[in-house]
Amino acid sequence: ESSTKEEAPITPEVKEDSQPDVAVTEENVLEEELIKQEGFVEGGLPYTDIGGTKTIGFGFTKYSLDGVDGRPHWSEYWDKSGNDTGKVMSKEDAKNLLPKIKKIYTDQADSALTSDASQVHKNALTNLIYRNGIGNVKKSGVIKAFNSGDIELAQQLIKEDPNLRKSGGKVLEKNDVGYNGITKRNNSIADSLNVSNQNTKEAKEDSQPDVAVTEENTASNGVE
């Protein structure tokens, strides 16, 4: 984790008398989390992350700066040899660009989820893909767990699977630079699923009929 990064989460303003769209609000929460977790290098110049990847803004790399759908191309900021062009990206520019960058990963998350998923599930999966890439997330088994409805397994995999704590293709272990940061991030993503998991459990409990009542109703209806 770079010591030059500053973390400044944004709190969206919501009018007291207005009823916010829950999905939109939760999407904003994801953007806040990405800003906090990725951080921002002062000065707005490109930097090399701990895995050796050229980066700018809130973790934007050549994979997300593709020059498509309003996103700038990475070549505006560095050349093929990795040399800076001198162009900077201000923090405000990065915030404005984040929704367009995020869409790459929300689209991948939506495509990967085959079952009905809450916005909380989508946010968690998008965050994982944003950090680890869709390939590593698939290898981890998290997507399969989501699609089978096993949220507890998904939480366990997010916290423990080595595919989700890589940097530069290497699995980070204790004492490696960046290990604490990615572990904290994964734990945060896994914990964000607690509310959703509790709701699922409660829904299952509510769907189980009261056996005593059912039997009483059967008897009272004259069914032998």
ABEGO torsion letter per residue (X at the ends): XBAABBBBBBBBBBBAABBBBAAAAAAAAAAAAAAAAAEBBBGGBBBBBAAGBBBBEBGBBAAABAGBGGBBBAAAABBAAGBBAGBBBBAAAAAAAAAAAAAAAAAAAAAABABBBBAAAAAAAAAAAAAAEAAAAAAAGAAAAAAAGBAAAAAAAAAABAAAABBGGBBBBBGBBGAAAAAAAAAAAAAAAAAAAAAAAAAAAAABBBAAAAAAAAAAAGBX
